[in-house]
Amino acid sequence: MKVVPHLLIVLIALAVPFSAQAAKKKGKGEQPPAATPIPLPGASNPAEALSPYIVNLQQLLALDRPPGSEKQPLFTQTTGLLTTLRQQLMVELTKAPPEQKNMYTAAVNTADQITAALNDREQTLHNLQSSTAVKGTGKLEAPARKDNIAQGIKGDHIGKAAAVIEERDREKQFIAQGAAQNANGQKAMSSMAANEWDQRAIAWRTKIDSFYSQIK
Protein backbone atom coordinates (compact mmCIF):
# COMPACT_ATOMS: atom_id res chain seq x y z
CA MET A 1 0.00 0.00 0.00
CA LYS A 2 2.98 2.32 0.60
CA VAL A 3 4.44 1.69 -2.89
CA VAL A 4 2.05 4.08 -4.66
CA PRO A 5 3.00 7.21 -2.62
CA HIS A 6 6.73 6.48 -3.14
CA LEU A 7 6.19 5.98 -6.88
CA LEU A 8 4.27 9.27 -7.06
CA ILE A 9 7.11 11.13 -5.35
CA VAL A 10 9.65 9.69 -7.83
CA LEU A 11 7.55 10.72 -10.83
CA ILE A 12 7.15 14.27 -9.51
CA ALA A 13 10.90 14.52 -8.85
CA LEU A 14 11.66 13.44 -12.41
CA ALA A 15 9.10 15.81 -13.92
CA VAL A 16 10.40 18.97 -12.19
CA PRO A 17 13.75 19.22 -14.07
CA PHE A 18 12.05 18.65 -17.40
CA SER A 19 9.48 21.36 -16.64
CA ALA A 20 12.19 23.82 -15.60
CA GLN A 21 14.20 23.06 -18.73
CA ALA A 22 11.11 23.51 -20.92
CA ALA A 23 10.31 26.82 -19.25
CA LYS A 24 13.92 27.94 -19.73
CA LYS A 25 13.77 27.09 -23.44
CA LYS A 26 10.46 28.88 -23.79
CA GLY A 27 11.86 31.98 -22.14
CA LYS A 28 14.83 32.00 -24.51
CA GLY A 29 12.56 31.63 -27.51
CA GLU A 30 10.71 34.82 -26.64
CA GLN A 31 13.87 36.95 -26.91
CA PRO A 32 14.81 38.32 -30.35
CA PRO A 33 17.95 36.76 -31.81
CA ALA A 34 21.08 38.89 -31.66
CA ALA A 35 22.09 40.52 -34.92
CA THR A 36 25.01 38.76 -36.55
CA PRO A 37 27.33 41.22 -38.34
CA ILE A 38 28.54 40.05 -41.73
CA PRO A 39 32.35 40.27 -41.75
CA LEU A 40 33.87 41.98 -44.77
CA PRO A 41 36.83 40.27 -46.50
CA GLY A 42 40.34 41.26 -45.42
CA ALA A 43 42.89 43.14 -47.51
CA SER A 44 45.09 40.11 -48.17
CA ASN A 45 42.87 39.40 -51.19
CA PRO A 46 42.21 42.90 -52.60
CA ALA A 47 39.77 41.83 -55.32
CA GLU A 48 37.66 39.99 -52.77
CA ALA A 49 37.96 42.83 -50.25
CA LEU A 50 36.58 45.37 -52.73
CA SER A 51 33.99 42.99 -54.19
CA PRO A 52 31.10 44.03 -51.85
CA TYR A 53 31.50 47.65 -52.95
CA ILE A 54 31.72 46.76 -56.63
CA VAL A 55 28.69 44.46 -56.50
CA ASN A 56 26.60 47.13 -54.72
CA LEU A 57 28.13 50.11 -56.52
CA GLN A 58 24.96 51.12 -58.36
CA GLN A 59 22.95 51.09 -55.13
CA LEU A 60 25.71 52.90 -53.22
CA LEU A 61 25.76 55.74 -55.75
CA ALA A 62 21.98 56.01 -56.14
CA LEU A 63 20.48 59.21 -54.74
CA ASP A 64 17.45 57.20 -53.62
CA ARG A 65 18.88 54.05 -52.12
CA PRO A 66 16.87 50.81 -51.87
CA PRO A 67 14.77 50.13 -48.73
CA GLY A 68 16.65 48.44 -45.91
CA SER A 69 20.03 49.86 -46.90
CA GLU A 70 19.87 52.29 -43.97
CA LYS A 71 20.39 49.30 -41.64
CA GLN A 72 23.40 47.84 -43.45
CA PRO A 73 26.92 48.94 -42.42
CA LEU A 74 28.05 48.68 -46.03
CA PHE A 75 25.73 51.63 -46.77
CA THR A 76 25.76 53.51 -43.47
CA GLN A 77 29.50 53.26 -42.74
CA THR A 78 30.86 53.10 -46.27
CA THR A 79 33.41 55.90 -45.97
CA GLY A 80 34.81 54.62 -42.69
CA LEU A 81 35.01 51.05 -43.95
CA LEU A 82 36.77 52.17 -47.12
CA THR A 83 39.24 54.29 -45.13
CA THR A 84 40.11 51.29 -42.97
CA LEU A 85 40.39 49.03 -46.00
CA ARG A 86 42.65 51.51 -47.77
CA GLN A 87 45.00 51.60 -44.79
CA GLN A 88 45.11 47.80 -44.78
CA LEU A 89 45.79 47.75 -48.52
CA MET A 90 48.66 50.20 -48.06
CA VAL A 91 50.18 47.91 -45.43
CA GLU A 92 49.88 44.96 -47.80
CA LEU A 93 51.39 47.06 -50.60
CA THR A 94 54.50 47.92 -48.58
CA LYS A 95 55.26 44.27 -47.82
CA ALA A 96 54.09 42.76 -51.11
CA PRO A 97 56.64 41.19 -53.49
CA PRO A 98 57.37 43.18 -56.67
CA GLU A 99 55.05 41.07 -58.83
CA GLN A 100 52.06 41.92 -56.58
CA LYS A 101 52.65 45.65 -56.07
CA ASN A 102 50.65 46.61 -59.18
CA MET A 103 47.72 44.60 -57.88
CA TYR A 104 47.66 46.41 -54.54
CA THR A 105 48.25 49.78 -56.21
CA ALA A 106 45.19 49.17 -58.40
CA ALA A 107 43.21 48.19 -55.31
CA VAL A 108 44.18 51.41 -53.50
CA ASN A 109 43.23 53.44 -56.58
CA THR A 110 39.89 51.63 -56.75
CA ALA A 111 39.15 52.42 -53.11
CA ASP A 112 40.07 56.07 -53.73
CA GLN A 113 37.75 56.28 -56.74
CA ILE A 114 34.84 54.76 -54.82
CA THR A 115 35.40 57.28 -52.01
CA ALA A 116 35.54 60.16 -54.49
CA ALA A 117 32.30 59.00 -56.13
CA LEU A 118 30.57 58.76 -52.74
CA ASN A 119 31.76 62.27 -51.83
CA ASP A 120 30.37 63.53 -55.14
CA ARG A 121 27.05 61.86 -54.32
CA GLU A 122 26.94 63.48 -50.88
CA GLN A 123 27.64 66.91 -52.38
CA THR A 124 24.90 66.41 -54.96
CA LEU A 125 22.42 65.45 -52.23
CA HIS A 126 23.45 68.50 -50.20
CA ASN A 127 22.92 70.79 -53.19
CA LEU A 128 19.51 69.29 -53.91
CA GLN A 129 18.40 69.66 -50.30
CA SER A 130 19.66 73.24 -50.16
CA SER A 131 17.86 74.24 -53.36
CA THR A 132 14.65 72.64 -52.08
CA ALA A 133 14.93 74.39 -48.72
CA VAL A 134 15.39 77.84 -50.30
CA LYS A 135 11.88 78.54 -51.52
CA GLY A 136 10.51 81.94 -52.39
CA THR A 137 7.44 83.41 -50.74
CA GLY A 138 5.69 83.64 -54.07
CA LYS A 139 5.30 87.38 -53.71
CA LEU A 140 8.78 87.89 -55.09
CA GLU A 141 7.82 85.99 -58.23
CA ALA A 142 4.76 88.15 -58.88
CA PRO A 143 4.91 91.60 -60.48
CA ALA A 144 5.57 94.50 -58.14
CA ARG A 145 2.49 95.22 -56.04
CA LYS A 146 1.50 98.13 -53.83
CA ASP A 147 2.63 97.97 -50.21
CA ASN A 148 -0.54 99.81 -49.15
CA ILE A 149 -3.55 98.03 -50.65
CA ALA A 150 -5.83 101.02 -50.10
CA GLN A 151 -3.43 103.41 -51.83
CA GLY A 152 -5.09 105.28 -54.72
CA ILE A 153 -8.56 103.87 -54.05
CA LYS A 154 -11.18 106.63 -54.01
CA GLY A 155 -14.76 106.64 -52.78
CA ASP A 156 -16.75 106.51 -49.55
CA HIS A 157 -16.00 104.13 -46.72
CA ILE A 158 -18.25 101.33 -48.01
CA GLY A 159 -17.02 101.57 -51.59
CA LYS A 160 -13.42 101.84 -50.44
CA ALA A 161 -13.75 98.81 -48.16
CA ALA A 162 -15.19 96.74 -51.02
CA ALA A 163 -12.37 97.86 -53.29
CA VAL A 164 -9.79 96.95 -50.63
CA ILE A 165 -11.27 93.46 -50.31
CA GLU A 166 -11.17 93.01 -54.06
CA GLU A 167 -7.59 94.24 -54.22
CA ARG A 168 -6.60 91.94 -51.37
CA ASP A 169 -8.09 88.95 -53.20
CA ARG A 170 -6.17 89.92 -56.29
CA GLU A 171 -2.99 90.16 -54.21
CA LYS A 172 -3.57 86.66 -52.80
CA GLN A 173 -4.02 85.36 -56.34
CA PHE A 174 -0.71 86.87 -57.41
CA ILE A 175 1.04 85.30 -54.40
CA ALA A 176 -0.50 81.91 -55.16
CA GLN A 177 0.62 82.13 -58.78
CA GLY A 178 4.14 83.02 -57.65
CA ALA A 179 4.21 80.09 -55.22
CA ALA A 180 3.08 77.73 -57.98
CA GLN A 181 5.83 79.04 -60.25
CA ASN A 182 8.37 78.48 -57.47
CA ALA A 183 7.16 74.91 -56.88
CA ASN A 184 7.31 74.07 -60.58
CA GLY A 185 10.73 75.64 -60.88
CA GLN A 186 12.07 73.71 -57.89
CA LYS A 187 10.65 70.45 -59.26
CA ALA A 188 12.23 71.06 -62.66
CA MET A 189 15.59 71.91 -61.09
CA SER A 190 15.51 68.79 -58.88
CA SER A 191 14.62 66.58 -61.83
CA MET A 192 17.39 68.09 -63.93
CA ALA A 193 19.94 67.67 -61.13
CA ALA A 194 18.87 64.04 -60.59
CA ASN A 195 19.21 63.29 -64.31
CA GLU A 196 22.63 64.91 -64.39
CA TRP A 197 23.71 62.81 -61.42
CA ASP A 198 22.48 59.61 -63.07
CA GLN A 199 24.80 60.33 -66.00
CA ARG A 200 27.67 61.21 -63.70
CA ALA A 201 27.11 58.05 -61.64
CA ILE A 202 27.38 55.95 -64.81
CA ALA A 203 30.71 57.66 -65.56
CA TRP A 204 31.90 56.97 -62.02
CA ARG A 205 30.94 53.28 -62.25
CA THR A 206 32.75 52.92 -65.58
CA LYS A 207 35.88 54.53 -64.15
CA ILE A 208 35.79 52.43 -60.97
CA ASP A 209 35.24 49.21 -62.92
CA SER A 210 38.27 50.10 -65.03
CA PHE A 211 40.50 50.41 -61.95
CA TYR A 212 39.03 47.29 -60.39
CA SER A 213 39.75 45.24 -63.52
CA GLN A 214 43.45 45.99 -63.06
CA ILE A 215 43.56 44.02 -59.80
CA LYS A 216 45.15 40.81 -61.07
Secondary structure as GFF3:
##gff-version 3
##sequence-region A 1 216
A	DSSP	alpha_helix	3	30	.	.	.	ID=ss1
A	DSSP	alpha_helix	46	55	.	.	.	ID=ss2
A	DSSP	alpha_helix	57	61	.	.	.	ID=ss3
A	DSSP	three_ten_helix	69	71	.	.	.	ID=ss4
A	DSSP	alpha_helix	73	76	.	.	.	ID=ss5
A	DSSP	alpha_helix	78	95	.	.	.	ID=ss6
A	DSSP	alpha_helix	98	133	.	.	.	ID=ss7
A	DSSP	alpha_helix	157	212	.	.	.	ID=ss8
###
